[in-house]
């Protein structure tokens, strides 16, 4: 299991992913799930992945080297995609092709499903954010709900729903996203530190920040403690129900 969040506000984009992977309770390891392509002033394509590692690794390799795009019949790759939308399409096709191939080898109810968050900007286009499903289809993040999640989403979603809007400042959005990670890790041991973080200003093709938050990060430790204390204080401040 994993947890990844993409946030797209007026000021820009933030994408975060945990690094915990497990193949059973006695086989837990760390694996990078947030990847950047380009980040060179011409193109910034940021991917966060959840689901089968074998599917995502194979699909990303295929999309990087090039795939035969079904709609054009031409070889294309995410390194040559003319837009973020096109990159999301190519990655969706790569995941679908890979999953279908692996399904033929399926045994013992092993799932080969995978999903991606794909965000960034190519050639100075407006920054966009997509969620790509295993079937190859995808949806786009919009101002009404300025975030997308993959993986273990249910524990971190309430704070995003309550506190985040399209007008939220980017730094504040990162704080809210980290609180959603804190809530998720509190309730699900399959999600854990380190957390990889990337931020980029709207329309920019080079990241402002690429950073890894580990167990010793003082800000995250303080945020985690303060959030727990704030929840307890809020709970204590609410009157007891009169019908108890």
Buried (B, 14 or more C-beta within 10 A) or exposed (E): BBBBBBBBBBBBBBBBBBBBBBEEEEEEEEBEBBBBBBBEEEBBBBBBBBBBBBBBBBBBEBBBEBBEBEEEEEEBBBBEBEBBBBBBBBBBBBBBBBBEEBEEEEEEEEEBBBBBBBBBBBEEBEBBBBBBBBEBEBEBBEEEEBBBBBBBBEBBBEBBEEBBBBEBEBEBBBBBBBBBBBBBBBEBEBBBBBBBBBBBBBEBBBBEEBBEBEEEBEEBEEBBEEBEEEEEEEEEEEEEEEEE
